[in-house]
Amino acid sequence: MLIRRETPADRAAIHALHSEAFRREAGVTPVEAPLVDELRADGDLLAPLSLVAVRDGVVVGHVCCSRARLGGDPAAAVGLGPLGVLPAHQASGVGSALMHAVLGAADALGHGLVVLLGNPAYYTRFGFGTASDLAITAPDPQWGRHFQARTLAAYEPTQAGAFEYAPAFSRI
């Protein structure tokens, strides 16, 4: 398996991948597929942090980070997600490989925090914890412990406050 940055040639495969990975109902496109398209169209998808997993020439997984604001600072944190893996490749290490790669890349690029909304049982293995423990306020208080953050090397305790995802998240 190869983990690499997405290219323009991957865009249709990424859309299809998220459509399959998050499908809840036949014939209904899950919000994660157009979300990636909208983040990209708005210029909020961070190209160095939009990674694909490729097996035998096929894109089988994708993860991305987008611009965010934390306490009014547009550079304090990035929002992670969606993370998707084709159903036939789930539970085979693809998602974990993508998470390790995107966290390493975000750290190397000097980001201090990565924030996401997800299942604590999955994301704690990557060092995520409840965002409120770092004085980060969720856009929706009902998210509770599902709203998580992971500090990186450039983290400063002053990086706190209200978190805002890129505008595309509000449109889904």
Backbone as a printed PyTorch tensor [residue, N CA C, xyz], in Angstrom:
tensor([[[  0.8440,  -1.1770,   0.0000],
         [  0.0000,   0.0000,   0.0000],
         [  0.8880,   1.2380,   0.0000]],

        [[  0.4900,   2.2200,  -0.7510],
         [  1.1950,   3.4870,  -0.8510],
         [  0.2940,   4.5910,  -0.3030]],

        [[  0.8430,   5.4370,   0.5500],
         [  0.1300,   6.6320,   1.0240],
         [  0.8010,   7.8100,   0.3330]],

        [[ -0.0070,   8.6390,  -0.3490],
         [  0.5380,   9.8000,  -1.0520],
         [ -0.4950,  10.9170,  -1.0530]],

        [[ -0.0250,  12.1130,  -1.4710],
         [ -0.9410,  13.2470,  -1.6080],
         [ -1.9350,  12.9780,  -2.7270]],

        [[ -3.1360,  13.4950,  -2.5740],
         [ -4.1110,  13.3760,  -3.6580],
         [ -3.6470,  14.1870,  -4.8490]],

        [[ -4.0340,  13.7650,  -6.0330],
         [ -3.7860,  14.5030,  -7.2710],
         [ -5.1440,  14.8230,  -7.8950]],

        [[ -5.1910,  15.7500,  -8.8530],
         [ -6.4660,  16.0210,  -9.5170],
         [ -7.0890,  14.7660, -10.1400]],

        [[ -6.2690,  13.8330, -10.5790],
         [ -6.7910,  12.5970, -11.1770],
         [ -7.5000,  11.7050, -10.1650]],

        [[ -7.2970,  11.9510,  -8.8720],
         [ -7.9090,  11.1380,  -7.8170],
         [ -9.2890,  11.6260,  -7.4030]],

        [[ -9.6980,  12.7920,  -7.8360],
         [-10.8970,  13.4270,  -7.2810],
         [-12.1620,  12.5930,  -7.4390]],

        [[-12.3930,  12.0140,  -8.5960],
         [-13.5990,  11.1870,  -8.7920],
         [-13.5370,   9.9460,  -7.9070]],

        [[-12.3640,   9.3480,  -7.7900],
         [-12.2140,   8.1570,  -6.9430],
         [-12.4420,   8.5050,  -5.4770]],

        [[-11.9810,   9.6760,  -5.0420],
         [-12.1740,  10.1010,  -3.6500],
         [-13.6610,  10.3070,  -3.3740]],

        [[-14.3590,  10.9580,  -4.2950],
         [-15.8060,  11.1630,  -4.1300],
         [-16.5250,   9.8130,  -4.0340]],

        [[-16.2040,   8.9100,  -4.9380],
         [-16.8420,   7.5840,  -4.9340],
         [-16.4970,   6.8130,  -3.6590]],

        [[-15.2600,   6.9190,  -3.2230],
         [-14.8170,   6.2260,  -2.0150],
         [-15.6290,   6.6760,  -0.8030]],

        [[-15.7670,   7.9950,  -0.6020],
         [-16.5320,   8.4810,   0.5430],
         [-18.0150,   8.1350,   0.4030]],

        [[-18.5160,   8.0950,  -0.8270],
         [-19.9110,   7.6970,  -1.0430],
         [-20.1420,   6.2640,  -0.5710]],

        [[-19.1860,   5.3870,  -0.8460],
         [-19.3040,   3.9850,  -0.4300],
         [-18.9820,   3.7970,   1.0490]],

        [[-17.9290,   4.4380,   1.5120],
         [-17.4810,   4.2470,   2.8980],
         [-18.5300,   4.6960,   3.9150]],

        [[-19.2810,   5.7430,   3.5880],
         [-20.2320,   6.3040,   4.5430],
         [-21.6920,   6.0430,   4.1830]],

        [[-21.9460,   5.2090,   3.1630],
         [-23.3220,   4.9640,   2.7170],
         [-24.1580,   4.3790,   3.8490]],

        [[-25.2790,   5.0370,   4.1050],
         [-26.2110,   4.5720,   5.1230],
         [-27.5040,   4.0520,   4.5120]],

        [[-27.7830,   4.5560,   3.3050],
         [-29.0420,   4.2190,   2.6490],
         [-28.7990,   4.1400,   1.1470]],

        [[-29.3020,   3.0820,   0.5230],
         [-29.1150,   2.8880,  -0.9220],
         [-29.6680,   4.0900,  -1.6920]],

        [[-28.8710,   4.5660,  -2.6510],
         [-29.3080,   5.6520,  -3.5140],
         [-29.1470,   7.0420,  -2.9250]],

        [[-28.6660,   7.1410,  -1.6950],
         [-28.4930,   8.4370,  -1.0440],
         [-27.0010,   8.6810,  -0.8420]],

        [[-26.5150,   9.7890,  -1.4020],
         [-25.1010,  10.1310,  -1.2530],
         [-24.8700,  10.6920,   0.1430]],

        [[-23.9640,  10.0760,   0.9120],
         [-23.6690,  10.6070,   2.2490],
         [-22.9800,  11.9650,   2.1600]],

        [[-23.1200,  12.7780,   3.1920],
         [-22.6160,  14.1530,   3.1790],
         [-21.0960,  14.2290,   3.0520]],

        [[-20.3840,  13.1850,   3.4560],
         [-18.9210,  13.2230,   3.4280],
         [-18.3680,  13.3780,   2.0150]],

        [[-19.0310,  12.7920,   1.0120],
         [-18.5310,  12.8720,  -0.3710],
         [-18.5700,  14.3110,  -0.9040]],

        [[-19.7210,  14.9840,  -0.8720],
         [-19.7090,  16.3760,  -1.3480],
         [-18.9470,  17.3170,  -0.4270]],

        [[-18.8080,  16.9700,   0.8500],
         [-18.0480,  17.8170,   1.7630],
         [-16.6160,  17.9950,   1.2700]],

        [[-15.9640,  16.9180,   0.8890],
         [-14.5880,  17.0150,   0.3880],
         [-14.5520,  17.8870,  -0.8590]],

        [[-15.5190,  17.6960,  -1.7590],
         [-15.5790,  18.5080,  -2.9790],
         [-15.7350,  19.9900,  -2.6420]],

        [[-16.5920,  20.3010,  -1.6720],
         [-16.8230,  21.6990,  -1.3010],
         [-15.6110,  22.3090,  -0.5980]],

        [[-14.9640,  21.5420,   0.2640],
         [-13.7460,  22.0430,   0.9060],
         [-12.7020,  22.3940,  -0.1470]],

        [[-12.5630,  21.5270,  -1.1420],
         [-11.5960,  21.7550,  -2.2150],
         [-11.9910,  22.9920,  -3.0240]],

        [[-13.2700,  23.0990,  -3.3870],
         [-13.7470,  24.2270,  -4.2010],
         [-13.5930,  25.5560,  -3.4640]],

        [[-13.7810,  25.5460,  -2.1400],
         [-13.6530,  26.7650,  -1.3370],
         [-12.2060,  27.1620,  -1.0790]],

        [[-11.2640,  26.2720,  -1.3920],
         [ -9.8610,  26.5430,  -1.1090],
         [ -9.4810,  26.2560,   0.3390]],

        [[-10.3400,  25.5300,   1.0610],
         [-10.0750,  25.2290,   2.4680],
         [ -9.4420,  23.8600,   2.6870]],

        [[ -9.4440,  23.0080,   1.6800],
         [ -8.7770,  21.7160,   1.7950],
         [ -7.2730,  21.9690,   1.7310]],

        [[ -6.5460,  21.4820,   2.7150],
         [ -5.0970,  21.6970,   2.7670],
         [ -4.4190,  20.6210,   1.9290]],

        [[ -3.9280,  20.9940,   0.7600],
         [ -3.3830,  20.0310,  -0.2040],
         [ -2.3270,  19.0960,   0.3900]],

        [[ -1.3770,  19.5850,   1.1980],
         [ -0.3840,  18.6600,   1.7580],
         [ -0.9810,  17.6750,   2.7720]],

        [[ -2.2260,  17.9320,   3.1960],
         [ -2.8790,  17.0750,   4.1850],
         [ -4.1170,  16.3910,   3.6120]],

        [[ -4.1330,  16.1930,   2.3140],
         [ -5.1820,  15.4130,   1.6650],
         [ -4.4920,  14.2080,   1.0450]],

        [[ -4.6000,  13.0820,   1.7390],
         [ -3.8080,  11.8970,   1.4090],
         [ -4.6940,  10.7340,   0.9740]],

        [[ -4.1890,   9.9510,   0.0400],
         [ -4.8830,   8.7480,  -0.4050],
         [ -4.0280,   7.5270,  -0.1030]],

        [[ -4.7110,   6.4110,   0.1190],
         [ -4.0610,   5.1060,   0.2370],
         [ -4.3590,   4.3670,  -1.0610]],

        [[ -3.3180,   3.8330,  -1.6870],
         [ -3.4590,   3.1610,  -2.9790],
         [ -2.9670,   1.7250,  -2.8520]],

        [[ -3.8100,   0.7970,  -3.2870],
         [ -3.4500,  -0.6190,  -3.3490],
         [ -3.6920,  -1.0980,  -4.7670]],

        [[ -2.6640,  -1.6970,  -5.3480],
         [ -2.7750,  -2.2370,  -6.7140],
         [ -3.3550,  -1.2090,  -7.6850]],

        [[ -2.9290,   0.0480,  -7.5370],
         [ -3.3470,   1.1120,  -8.4380],
         [ -4.7270,   1.6790,  -8.1660]],

        [[ -5.3970,   1.2150,  -7.1070],
         [ -6.7570,   1.6640,  -6.7870],
         [ -6.7310,   2.4770,  -5.4890]],

        [[ -7.3980,   3.6440,  -5.5130],
         [ -7.5340,   4.4560,  -4.3020],
         [ -8.5270,   3.7480,  -3.3860]],

        [[ -8.0360,   3.2940,  -2.2230],
         [ -8.8770,   2.5420,  -1.2880],
         [ -9.1640,   3.3130,  -0.0040]],

        [[ -8.4770,   4.4460,   0.2010],
         [ -8.7040,   5.2410,   1.3940],
         [ -8.3310,   6.6890,   1.1750]],

        [[ -8.9170,   7.5690,   1.9750],
         [ -8.6390,   9.0070,   1.8710],
         [ -8.8350,   9.6550,   3.2330]],

        [[ -7.9710,  10.5930,   3.5570],
         [ -8.1200,  11.4370,   4.7360],
         [ -7.7140,  12.8500,   4.3480]],

        [[ -8.3320,  13.8160,   4.9890],
         [ -7.9430,  15.1970,   4.6960],
         [ -8.0820,  16.0680,   5.9310]],

        [[ -7.3700,  17.1790,   5.8930],
         [ -7.4980,  18.2330,   6.8900],
         [ -7.8400,  19.5200,   6.1590]],

        [[ -8.5630,  20.3710,   6.8530],
         [ -8.9760,  21.6400,   6.2610],
         [ -8.6990,  22.7760,   7.2350]],

        [[ -8.7460,  23.9810,   6.6750],
         [ -8.5510,  25.1850,   7.4810],
         [ -9.6270,  25.2560,   8.5600]],

        [[ -9.2560,  25.8290,   9.6780],
         [-10.1830,  26.0140,  10.7900],
         [ -9.7430,  27.2530,  11.5660]],

        [[-10.5980,  27.6640,  12.4910],
         [-10.2590,  28.7830,  13.3800],
         [-10.4020,  28.2810,  14.8130]],

        [[ -9.4720,  28.7010,  15.6440],
         [ -9.5170,  28.3470,  17.0520],
         [ -9.3050,  29.6220,  17.8460]],

        [[-10.3300,  30.0110,  18.5920],
         [-10.2360,  31.2420,  19.3580],
         [ -9.9450,  32.4400,  18.4820]],

        [[-10.4410,  32.4190,  17.2440],
         [-10.2180,  33.5160,  16.3120],
         [ -8.9210,  33.4280,  15.5350]],

        [[ -8.0560,  32.4770,  15.8570],
         [ -6.7620,  32.3330,  15.1800],
         [ -6.9060,  31.3300,  14.0320]],

        [[ -6.6960,  31.7770,  12.7850],
         [ -6.8510,  30.8640,  11.6530],
         [ -5.6780,  29.8930,  11.4680]],

        [[ -4.6470,  30.0060,  12.2830],
         [ -3.4900,  29.1230,  12.1050],
         [ -3.2620,  28.1870,  13.2930]],

        [[ -4.1010,  28.2470,  14.3170],
         [ -3.8530,  27.4740,  15.5370],
         [ -4.1670,  25.9880,  15.3900]],

        [[ -5.1130,  25.6360,  14.5250],
         [ -5.5440,  24.2370,  14.4280],
         [ -6.0450,  23.9340,  13.0320]],

        [[ -6.0990,  22.6560,  12.7200],
         [ -6.7230,  22.1890,  11.4800],
         [ -7.8190,  21.1980,  11.8590]],

        [[ -8.8280,  21.1180,  11.0170],
         [ -9.9000,  20.1560,  11.2080],
         [ -9.6260,  18.9110,  10.3840]],

        [[ -9.7000,  17.7470,  10.9990],
         [ -9.4710,  16.4960,  10.2940],
         [-10.7950,  15.8650,   9.9260]],

        [[-10.8740,  15.4070,   8.6970],
         [-12.0320,  14.6380,   8.2650],
         [-12.6130,  15.1630,   6.9780]],

        [[-13.2370,  14.2580,   6.2850],
         [-13.4810,  12.8770,   6.6670],
         [-12.2710,  11.9560,   6.4380]],

        [[-12.3160,  10.8290,   7.1180],
         [-11.4040,   9.7090,   6.9120],
         [-12.2840,   8.5810,   6.4130]],

        [[-12.0260,   8.1110,   5.1950],
         [-12.8490,   7.0450,   4.6300],
         [-12.0090,   5.9530,   3.9960]],

        [[-12.5220,   4.7320,   4.0920],
         [-11.8750,   3.5660,   3.5000],
         [-12.9600,   2.7500,   2.8080]],

        [[-12.6830,   2.2850,   1.5980],
         [-13.6450,   1.4380,   0.9050],
         [-14.0190,   0.2560,   1.7890]],

        [[-15.3030,  -0.1210,   1.8170],
         [-15.7460,  -1.2030,   2.7020],
         [-14.9190,  -2.4890,   2.5890]],

        [[-14.5160,  -2.8750,   1.4060],
         [-13.7480,  -4.1130,   1.2330],
         [-12.3510,  -4.0320,   1.8450]],

        [[-11.8950,  -2.8220,   2.1790],
         [-10.5520,  -2.6350,   2.7320],
         [-10.5690,  -2.1560,   4.1820]],

        [[-11.7650,  -2.0520,   4.7650],
         [-11.8570,  -1.6380,   6.1590],
         [-11.3310,  -2.7450,   7.0690]],

        [[-10.8470,  -2.3470,   8.2390],
         [-10.2990,  -3.2730,   9.2410],
         [ -9.0550,  -4.0050,   8.7200]],

        [[ -8.3330,  -3.3660,   7.7890],
         [ -7.1010,  -3.9760,   7.2570],
         [ -5.8910,  -3.0720,   7.4500]],

        [[ -6.0430,  -2.0020,   8.2520],
         [ -4.9210,  -1.1120,   8.5330],
         [ -4.8420,   0.1220,   7.6640]],

        [[ -5.7190,   0.2540,   6.6860],
         [ -5.6830,   1.4150,   5.7890],
         [ -5.9660,   2.7030,   6.5610]],

        [[ -7.0270,   2.7110,   7.3550],
         [ -7.3760,   3.9110,   8.1220],
         [ -6.2770,   4.2990,   9.0910]],

        [[ -5.6940,   3.3270,   9.7660],
         [ -4.5970,   3.6100,  10.6990],
         [ -3.3960,   4.1900,   9.9710]],

        [[ -3.0540,   3.6160,   8.8260],
         [ -1.9160,   4.1250,   8.0550],
         [ -2.1630,   5.5660,   7.6190]],

        [[ -3.3800,   5.8610,   7.1870],
         [ -3.7130,   7.2310,   6.7860],
         [ -3.6310,   8.1860,   7.9780]],

        [[ -4.1300,   7.7570,   9.1340],
         [ -4.0790,   8.6210,  10.3160],
         [ -2.6420,   8.9160,  10.7190]],

        [[ -1.7950,   7.9050,  10.7640],
         [ -0.3960,   8.1360,  11.1340],
         [  0.2780,   9.0750,  10.1270]],

        [[ -0.0250,   8.8880,   8.8500],
         [  0.5930,   9.7190,   7.8090],
         [  0.1330,  11.1670,   7.9100]],

        [[ -1.1720,  11.3960,   8.0890],
         [ -1.6730,  12.7720,   8.1190],
         [ -1.2360,  13.4850,   9.3960]],

        [[ -1.1720,  12.7740,  10.5090],
         [ -0.6940,  13.4040,  11.7450],
         [  0.7880,  13.7530,  11.6360]],

        [[  1.5720,  12.8610,  11.0460],
         [  2.9930,  13.1530,  10.8470],
         [  3.2000,  14.3420,   9.9210]],

        [[  2.3960,  14.4050,   8.8610],
         [  2.5100,  15.5250,   7.9210],
         [  2.0890,  16.8380,   8.5790]],

        [[  0.9970,  16.8200,   9.3460],
         [  0.5400,  18.0390,  10.0360],
         [  1.5970,  18.5180,  11.0310]],

        [[  2.2190,  17.5830,  11.7210],
         [  3.2750,  17.9300,  12.6690],
         [  4.4680,  18.5370,  11.9300]],

        [[  4.8770,  17.9080,  10.8380],
         [  6.0240,  18.3990,  10.0630],
         [  5.7620,  19.7870,   9.4840]],

        [[  4.5000,  20.0840,   9.1880],
         [  4.1450,  21.3910,   8.6360],
         [  4.0090,  22.4650,   9.7100]],

        [[  4.1470,  22.0750,  10.9800],
         [  4.1330,  23.0510,  12.0600],
         [  2.7880,  23.3590,  12.6650]],

        [[  1.7710,  22.5710,  12.3820],
         [  0.4640,  22.7800,  13.0140],
         [  0.5520,  22.3530,  14.4770]],

        [[ -0.1730,  23.0520,  15.3330],
         [ -0.1320,  22.7530,  16.7580],
         [ -1.1890,  21.7790,  17.2280]],

        [[ -2.3320,  21.7740,  16.5350],
         [ -3.4590,  20.9380,  16.9430],
         [ -4.1910,  20.3830,  15.7290]],

        [[ -4.7010,  19.1720,  15.8920],
         [ -5.6160,  18.5750,  14.9260],
         [ -6.8960,  18.2810,  15.7040]],

        [[ -8.0320,  18.7080,  15.1580],
         [ -9.3200,  18.5780,  15.8280],
         [-10.2560,  17.7770,  14.9360]],

        [[-11.0960,  16.9330,  15.5500],
         [-12.0460,  16.1350,  14.7680],
         [-13.2730,  15.7970,  15.5870]],

        [[-14.2950,  15.3630,  14.8770],
         [-15.5040,  14.8340,  15.4790],
         [-15.5520,  13.3680,  15.0980]],

        [[-15.4880,  12.4730,  16.0890],
         [-15.4620,  11.0580,  15.7730],
         [-15.5950,  10.1840,  17.0030]],

        [[-15.4890,   8.9050,  16.7750],
         [-15.6610,   7.9020,  17.8100],
         [-14.4190,   7.8310,  18.6950]],

        [[-14.5480,   8.1610,  19.9740],
         [-13.3800,   8.1000,  20.8620],
         [-12.7330,   6.7140,  20.9020]],

        [[-13.5170,   5.6610,  20.7890],
         [-12.9540,   4.3100,  20.8280],
         [-11.9590,   4.0800,  19.6930]],

        [[-12.1360,   4.7670,  18.5780],
         [-11.2120,   4.6290,  17.4520],
         [-10.0490,   5.6180,  17.5610]],

        [[-10.3510,   6.8800,  17.8190],
         [ -9.3340,   7.9290,  17.6980],
         [ -8.3980,   8.0640,  18.8990]],

        [[ -8.7460,   7.5230,  20.0690],
         [ -7.8250,   7.6150,  21.2010],
         [ -6.5180,   6.8840,  20.9160]],

        [[ -6.5410,   5.8670,  20.0750],
         [ -5.2990,   5.1320,  19.7570],
         [ -4.2850,   6.0010,  19.0160]],

        [[ -4.7410,   7.1320,  18.4820],
         [ -3.8500,   8.0610,  17.7690],
         [ -3.5050,   9.2790,  18.6230]],

        [[ -3.8240,   9.2230,  19.8960],
         [ -3.4740,  10.3090,  20.7990],
         [ -4.5280,  11.3880,  20.9510]],

        [[ -5.7170,  11.1700,  20.4140],
         [ -6.7900,  12.1560,  20.5550],
         [ -7.4430,  12.0170,  21.9170]],

        [[ -7.8780,  13.1450,  22.4440],
         [ -8.6190,  13.1740,  23.6920],
         [ -9.7140,  14.2080,  23.5840]],

        [[-10.5610,  14.2510,  24.5830],
         [-11.6760,  15.2000,  24.5840],
         [-11.1320,  16.6220,  24.4570]],

        [[-11.6150,  17.3470,  23.4610],
         [-11.1020,  18.6910,  23.1640],
         [-11.3070,  19.6480,  24.3320]],

        [[-12.3820,  19.4850,  25.0710],
         [-12.6350,  20.3970,  26.1970],
         [-11.5500,  20.2940,  27.2690]],

        [[-10.8370,  19.1710,  27.3340],
         [ -9.7250,  19.0400,  28.2830],
         [ -8.5810,  19.9990,  27.9450]],

        [[ -8.5590,  20.4950,  26.7040],
         [ -7.5550,  21.4660,  26.2630],
         [ -8.1620,  22.8670,  26.1560]],

        [[ -9.3320,  23.0670,  26.7550],
         [-10.0460,  24.3490,  26.7210],
         [-10.4550,  24.7370,  25.3090]],

        [[-10.8180,  23.7180,  24.5130],
         [-11.3270,  23.9390,  23.1560],
         [-12.8220,  23.6610,  23.1810]],

        [[-13.5860,  24.6530,  22.7370],
         [-15.0360,  24.5690,  22.7660],
         [-15.5770,  24.0970,  21.4210]],

        [[-16.4410,  23.0990,  21.4510],
         [-17.0530,  22.5410,  20.2360],
         [-18.0670,  23.5050,  19.6360]],

        [[-18.2330,  23.4700,  18.3140],
         [-19.2910,  24.2650,  17.6860],
         [-20.6850,  23.8810,  18.1920]],

        [[-20.8420,  22.6150,  18.5910],
         [-22.1110,  22.1250,  19.1180],
         [-21.8250,  21.4240,  20.4520]],

        [[-22.3270,  21.9500,  21.5670],
         [-22.0320,  21.3650,  22.8730],
         [-22.4850,  19.9070,  23.0050]],

        [[-23.4510,  19.4910,  22.2060],
         [-23.9430,  18.1150,  22.2740],
         [-22.9190,  17.0930,  21.7660]],

        [[-21.8760,  17.5520,  21.1000],
         [-20.8640,  16.6170,  20.5940],
         [-20.0980,  15.9660,  21.7370]],

        [[-20.0130,  16.6510,  22.8730],
         [-19.3810,  16.0820,  24.0570],
         [-18.0230,  15.4610,  23.7940]],

        [[-17.8350,  14.2220,  24.2580],
         [-16.5380,  13.5660,  24.1570],
         [-16.1840,  13.1370,  22.7330]],

        [[-17.1300,  13.2370,  21.8100],
         [-16.8570,  12.9060,  20.4070],
         [-16.0650,  14.0180,  19.7040]],

        [[-16.0700,  15.2070,  20.2990],
         [-15.2840,  16.3260,  19.7750],
         [-13.9080,  16.2240,  20.4140]],

        [[-12.8940,  15.9050,  19.5970],
         [-11.5830,  15.5320,  20.1070],
         [-10.4660,  16.3690,  19.4870]],

        [[ -9.3540,  16.4220,  20.1970],
         [ -8.1780,  17.1490,  19.7060],
         [ -6.9180,  16.3500,  19.9980]],

        [[ -5.9160,  16.5890,  19.1800],
         [ -4.5990,  15.9420,  19.3360],
         [ -3.5480,  17.0270,  19.2240]],

        [[ -2.7130,  17.1610,  20.2470],
         [ -1.6430,  18.1530,  20.1940],
         [ -0.4760,  17.6070,  19.3790]],

        [[  0.2370,  18.5330,  18.7490],
         [  1.4380,  18.2130,  17.9830],
         [  2.5980,  19.0210,  18.5700]],

        [[  3.7810,  18.8850,  18.0190],
         [  4.9790,  19.5150,  18.5880],
         [  4.8600,  21.0300,  18.7230]],

        [[  4.1760,  21.6930,  17.7990],
         [  4.0730,  23.1580,  17.8300],
         [  2.9540,  23.6650,  18.7410]],

        [[  2.2860,  22.7730,  19.4420],
         [  1.1790,  23.1660,  20.3210],
         [  1.6490,  24.1020,  21.4320]],

        [[  0.8320,  25.1110,  21.6810],
         [  1.0260,  26.0350,  22.8000],
         [ -0.2700,  26.0310,  23.6120]],

        [[ -0.2060,  26.0210,  24.9330],
         [ -1.4220,  26.0130,  25.7550],
         [ -2.3570,  27.1960,  25.4830]],

        [[ -1.8420,  28.2610,  24.8890],
         [ -2.6960,  29.4000,  24.5500],
         [ -3.6020,  29.1000,  23.3550]],

        [[ -3.3450,  27.9970,  22.6620],
         [ -4.1900,  27.6030,  21.5300],
         [ -5.4490,  26.9690,  22.1080]],

        [[ -6.4430,  27.7970,  22.3440],
         [ -7.6710,  27.3640,  23.0040],
         [ -8.8080,  28.2760,  22.5680]],

        [[-10.0130,  27.9500,  23.0160],
         [-11.1710,  28.7660,  22.7160],
         [-12.1670,  28.0550,  21.8300]],

        [[-13.0160,  28.8400,  21.2000],
         [-14.0630,  28.2950,  20.3390],
         [-13.4600,  27.8110,  19.0160]],

        [[-13.8170,  26.5900,  18.6270],
         [-13.3330,  26.0020,  17.3810],
         [-14.3880,  26.1830,  16.2940]],

        [[-13.9270,  26.5630,  15.0890],
         [-14.8210,  26.6930,  13.9360],
         [-14.2360,  25.9190,  12.7730]],

        [[-15.0100,  24.9810,  12.2510],
         [-14.6080,  24.2850,  11.0350],
         [-14.6980,  25.2380,   9.8430]],

        [[-14.1250,  24.8470,   8.7230],
         [-14.2600,  25.5960,   7.4700],
         [-15.7570,  25.7100,   7.1290]],

        [[-16.1610,  26.7700,   6.4220],
         [-17.5780,  27.0000,   6.1400],
         [-18.3230,  25.8330,   5.4870]],

        [[-17.6420,  25.0050,   4.7030],
         [-18.3310,  23.8780,   4.0550],
         [-18.9750,  22.9470,   5.0610]],

        [[-18.4160,  22.8020,   6.2400],
         [-19.0060,  21.9370,   7.2630],
         [-20.3720,  22.4400,   7.7060]],

        [[-20.5680,  23.7460,   7.6850],
         [-21.8640,  24.3180,   8.0960],
         [-22.9210,  24.1390,   7.0270]],

        [[-22.4950,  23.8830,   5.8100],
         [-23.4530,  23.7360,   4.7110],
         [-23.9160,  22.3030,   4.5180]],

        [[-23.3280,  21.3460,   5.2240],
         [-23.7220,  19.9490,   5.0110],
         [-24.8760,  19.5480,   5.9210]]])
